[in-house]
């Protein structure tokens, strides 16, 4: 299959590209820079020059492919609303190019924003009062494409996607702990985070591309519910700093932007995904990954 991948050189996208190539697919990755183009060429993928807001380029890339995997997102939370709007336009544009073809289109979403305080399932919808609700139209648009002759599916990623090259929330927790000499958690630290290894997530993306029925939604979740305190304790031991509690009203002051989500209790299940797909995480979980020392420059 000829697969067009946006976000192809990112932390997760590069793993998806490798997974697809190893499975015998021909991959063309969206690249906005020379460095990204060189990275794609180096692993044996073709290059489609453009950017997420280049709608004509997205349309052309999708039209020339047998399937599309959309992973690109502008991770600048200072203008989250604008970035979500860009994501929605990209999904709509690619969807238009694929309409009536029954070609697969795998779209990325997330478990953050699903109802707080319960184990979220694939059937749950984003809490409209959550910060992440502003991204919900992208997921809705992707699922709706199933009614327009597109074999669209959604892969929801958890709060932490870990592995070599991680630049997400866990490295931010580590950086704050280094800076302040305290590996902190909010309140009693019982807020639960789901997580998945990037290589396990990549395998689910490939399955969805190859086999997902139109309109399906999946959870790429390995660790269902890790208490923030358990993560903070590993960080403390590795850095040689104490652990401690930060009151919820001081979370943003202590953690910066991360404080907005550090106290949210948002576990998520992948039981439905596993039953429907046969996908099973086989890589190490987040705690074991932290224990390797690679997040601390030890491995």
C-alpha positions as CSV (number, residue, x, y, z in Angstrom):
1,X,0.0,0.0,0.0
2,X,1.2,3.5,-0.8
3,X,0.8,5.4,2.5
4,X,0.9,9.2,2.9
5,X,2.0,10.1,6.5
6,X,1.8,13.5,8.1
7,X,4.0,14.1,11.1
8,X,6.2,11.4,9.6
9,X,9.5,12.5,11.3
10,X,8.0,13.2,14.7
11,X,8.5,11.1,17.9
12,X,5.5,8.9,17.1
13,X,5.4,9.4,13.4
14,X,8.9,8.1,12.8
15,X,8.0,4.9,14.7
16,X,4.9,4.6,12.5
17,X,6.9,5.1,9.3
18,X,9.4,2.4,10.4
19,X,6.5,0.0,11.2
20,X,4.9,0.6,7.9
21,X,8.1,0.2,5.9
22,X,9.0,-3.0,7.8
23,X,5.5,-4.4,6.9
24,X,6.2,-3.8,3.2
25,X,4.3,-0.6,2.6
26,X,5.6,2.3,0.5
27,X,5.6,5.5,2.6
28,X,5.6,9.1,1.6
29,X,6.1,11.5,4.4
30,X,5.1,15.2,4.6
31,X,8.2,17.3,5.2
32,X,8.4,21.0,5.7
33,X,12.2,21.3,6.1
34,X,15.3,19.9,4.5
35,X,16.1,18.1,7.8
36,X,12.8,16.3,7.8
37,X,13.2,15.4,4.1
38,X,16.7,14.0,4.8
39,X,15.4,12.0,7.7
40,X,12.7,10.4,5.5
41,X,15.1,9.6,2.7
42,X,17.5,8.0,5.2
43,X,15.0,5.4,6.2
44,X,13.7,4.6,2.7
45,X,10.6,6.8,2.6
46,X,9.6,9.2,-0.2
47,X,9.2,12.9,0.5
48,X,6.2,15.2,-0.1
49,X,7.3,18.8,0.6
50,X,4.6,20.9,2.4
51,X,3.2,21.8,5.7
52,X,0.0,21.2,7.7
53,X,-1.5,24.5,6.6
54,X,-0.7,23.8,2.9
55,X,-4.1,22.5,2.0
56,X,-3.4,22.0,-1.7
57,X,-0.3,20.0,-0.8
58,X,-2.2,17.8,1.7
59,X,-4.9,17.2,-0.9
60,X,-2.3,16.2,-3.5
61,X,-0.5,13.9,-1.1
62,X,-3.7,12.1,-0.1
63,X,-5.0,11.8,-3.6
64,X,-1.8,10.0,-4.7
65,X,-1.9,7.5,-1.9
66,X,-3.8,4.3,-1.1
67,X,-4.2,5.4,2.5
68,X,-3.3,8.2,4.9
69,X,-2.1,8.3,8.5
70,X,-2.4,11.7,10.1
71,X,-0.1,12.4,13.0
72,X,1.0,16.0,12.6
73,X,-0.1,18.6,15.1
74,X,1.4,21.9,16.1
75,X,2.4,21.4,19.7
76,X,2.4,25.1,20.7
77,X,0.0,25.4,23.6
78,X,0.2,29.1,23.7
79,X,-2.3,29.1,20.8
80,X,-4.0,25.8,21.2
81,X,-7.3,26.9,19.6
82,X,-5.6,28.0,16.4
83,X,-3.6,24.7,16.2
84,X,-6.8,22.7,16.7
85,X,-8.4,24.7,13.9
86,X,-5.4,23.9,11.6
87,X,-5.8,20.2,12.5
88,X,-9.5,20.2,11.7
89,X,-8.9,21.9,8.3
90,X,-6.2,19.3,7.5
91,X,-8.5,16.4,8.3
92,X,-11.3,17.9,6.3
93,X,-9.0,18.5,3.3
94,X,-7.6,15.0,3.3
95,X,-11.1,13.6,3.8
96,X,-12.3,15.5,0.7
97,X,-9.5,13.9,-1.3
98,X,-10.4,10.4,-0.1
99,X,-14.2,10.8,-0.3
100,X,-15.9,7.9,-2.2
101,X,-12.7,5.8,-2.4
102,X,-13.1,3.5,0.6
103,X,-9.4,4.2,1.3
104,X,-8.2,4.1,4.9
105,X,-7.6,7.3,6.8
106,X,-6.2,7.0,10.3
107,X,-6.5,10.1,12.5
108,X,-4.8,10.9,15.8
109,X,-6.7,12.0,18.8
110,X,-6.1,11.7,22.6
111,X,-7.5,10.3,25.8
112,X,-6.9,13.6,27.7
113,X,-10.2,15.4,28.0
114,X,-12.3,12.3,28.4
115,X,-14.4,12.3,31.6
116,X,-12.2,12.9,34.7
117,X,-12.2,10.5,37.6
118,X,-13.2,7.3,35.7
119,X,-11.5,4.8,33.5
120,X,-12.3,6.1,30.0
121,X,-13.3,3.6,27.2
122,X,-13.3,3.9,23.5
123,X,-17.1,4.7,23.7
124,X,-16.6,7.8,25.9
125,X,-16.6,11.3,24.5
126,X,-14.6,14.3,25.5
127,X,-15.9,16.3,28.5
128,X,-17.1,19.6,26.9
129,X,-15.8,21.5,29.9
130,X,-12.3,20.2,29.5
131,X,-9.4,22.1,28.1
132,X,-9.0,19.4,25.4
133,X,-12.6,19.7,24.2
134,X,-11.5,22.3,21.7
135,X,-9.8,19.5,19.7
136,X,-13.0,17.3,19.7
137,X,-14.3,18.6,16.3
138,X,-11.3,16.9,14.6
139,X,-12.3,13.5,16.0
140,X,-15.9,14.1,15.1
141,X,-14.9,15.1,11.6
142,X,-12.8,12.0,11.2
143,X,-15.5,9.6,12.3
144,X,-18.1,11.4,10.1
145,X,-16.0,10.6,7.0
146,X,-17.1,7.0,7.3
147,X,-20.5,8.2,5.9
148,X,-18.7,9.7,2.8
149,X,-17.0,6.6,1.6
150,X,-13.7,6.9,3.6
151,X,-12.5,4.0,5.8
152,X,-11.7,6.5,8.6
153,X,-10.6,5.5,12.1
154,X,-9.3,7.3,15.1
155,X,-6.4,6.3,17.4
156,X,-6.5,8.0,20.7
157,X,-3.1,8.4,22.4
158,X,-2.7,8.6,26.2
159,X,-1.2,11.5,28.1
160,X,2.2,9.9,28.1
161,X,3.7,8.3,25.0
162,X,7.1,7.1,26.1
163,X,10.3,5.7,24.6
164,X,13.6,7.0,23.2
165,X,13.2,10.6,22.0
166,X,10.2,11.4,24.3
167,X,9.8,15.2,24.6
168,X,6.4,15.1,26.3
169,X,5.0,15.5,29.8
170,X,7.3,13.1,31.6
171,X,10.5,14.8,30.4
172,X,8.9,18.1,31.5
173,X,8.3,16.6,35.0
174,X,11.9,15.6,35.1
175,X,13.1,19.0,34.0
176,X,11.0,20.7,36.7
177,X,12.3,18.3,39.4
178,X,15.9,19.1,38.3
179,X,15.3,22.8,38.4
180,X,13.5,22.9,41.7
181,X,15.2,20.1,43.5
182,X,11.9,18.5,44.2
183,X,10.0,15.7,42.4
184,X,6.5,16.9,43.0
185,X,3.0,15.6,42.5
186,X,-0.3,17.5,43.0
187,X,-2.3,16.9,46.2
188,X,-1.9,13.3,47.4
189,X,-0.5,12.3,44.0
190,X,-3.4,9.9,43.3
191,X,-4.2,11.4,39.9
192,X,-3.9,8.6,37.3
193,X,-2.2,8.8,33.9
194,X,-2.4,6.3,31.1
195,X,0.7,5.6,29.0
196,X,1.9,3.7,26.0
197,X,5.3,2.9,24.4
198,X,5.7,4.6,21.0
199,X,6.5,1.3,19.3
200,X,3.3,-0.3,20.6
201,X,1.4,2.7,19.4
202,X,3.0,2.4,16.0
203,X,1.8,-1.2,15.7
204,X,-1.8,-0.1,16.4
205,X,-1.6,2.6,13.8
206,X,-0.5,0.0,11.2
207,X,-3.4,-2.4,12.2
208,X,-5.9,0.5,11.9
209,X,-4.5,1.4,8.4
210,X,-4.7,-2.2,7.2
211,X,-7.8,-3.5,8.9
212,X,-10.0,-1.0,10.9
213,X,-13.6,-0.7,9.8
214,X,-14.9,2.7,8.9
215,X,-15.7,4.9,11.9
216,X,-13.8,2.9,14.5
217,X,-12.1,4.4,17.5
218,X,-9.2,2.8,19.4
219,X,-7.2,3.4,22.5
220,X,-3.4,3.0,22.2
221,X,-3.0,2.4,25.9
222,X,-0.5,0.1,27.6
223,X,-0.5,1.4,31.2
224,X,-4.1,2.1,32.1
225,X,-3.7,4.1,35.3
226,X,-0.3,5.2,36.7
227,X,-0.6,7.4,39.8
228,X,1.4,10.6,39.4
229,X,3.0,10.0,42.7
230,X,4.5,6.7,41.5
231,X,6.1,8.5,38.5
232,X,7.4,11.2,40.8
233,X,9.0,8.7,43.1
234,X,11.0,7.1,40.4
235,X,12.1,10.5,39.2
236,X,13.1,11.5,42.7
237,X,15.2,8.3,43.2
238,X,16.9,8.7,39.8
239,X,17.7,12.4,40.4
240,X,18.5,12.1,44.1
241,X,15.9,14.7,45.1
242,X,13.0,14.4,47.6
243,X,9.4,13.9,46.6
244,X,6.7,16.3,47.8
245,X,3.2,17.5,47.4
246,X,2.1,20.7,45.7
247,X,-1.4,22.1,46.4
248,X,-3.7,22.2,43.4
249,X,-3.9,25.9,43.6
250,X,-0.1,26.2,43.2
251,X,0.3,23.6,40.5
252,X,0.7,26.1,37.6
253,X,3.2,28.1,39.6
254,X,5.3,25.1,40.3
255,X,4.9,23.1,37.0
256,X,4.1,25.8,34.5
257,X,1.7,24.7,31.7
258,X,2.0,21.1,32.9
259,X,0.3,22.2,36.1
260,X,-3.0,22.5,34.2
261,X,-3.1,18.7,33.6
262,X,-0.9,17.3,36.4
263,X,-3.9,17.1,38.8
264,X,-6.4,15.6,36.4
265,X,-7.4,12.0,37.1
266,X,-7.8,10.5,33.6
267,X,-7.1,6.8,33.4
268,X,-8.1,5.1,30.1
269,X,-8.7,1.5,29.1
270,X,-7.7,-0.3,25.9
271,X,-9.8,-3.4,26.7
272,X,-12.2,-2.8,23.8
273,X,-9.3,-2.1,21.4
274,X,-7.6,-5.3,22.4
275,X,-10.7,-7.4,22.0
276,X,-11.5,-5.9,18.6
277,X,-8.0,-5.9,17.1
278,X,-5.9,-8.5,18.9
279,X,-3.4,-5.7,19.6
280,X,-1.4,-6.2,22.8
281,X,1.4,-3.9,24.1
282,X,4.7,-5.8,24.3
283,X,7.2,-3.1,25.1
284,X,8.1,-2.0,28.6
285,X,5.7,0.2,30.5
286,X,6.4,3.7,31.6
287,X,7.8,2.9,35.1
288,X,10.1,0.3,33.7
289,X,11.2,2.7,30.9
290,X,12.1,5.3,33.5
291,X,14.0,2.7,35.5
292,X,16.3,2.1,32.5
293,X,17.8,5.5,33.2
294,X,17.5,6.7,29.6
295,X,15.3,9.6,30.6
296,X,18.1,10.7,32.9
297,X,21.1,10.4,30.6
298,X,22.1,7.1,32.2
299,X,21.5,4.8,29.3
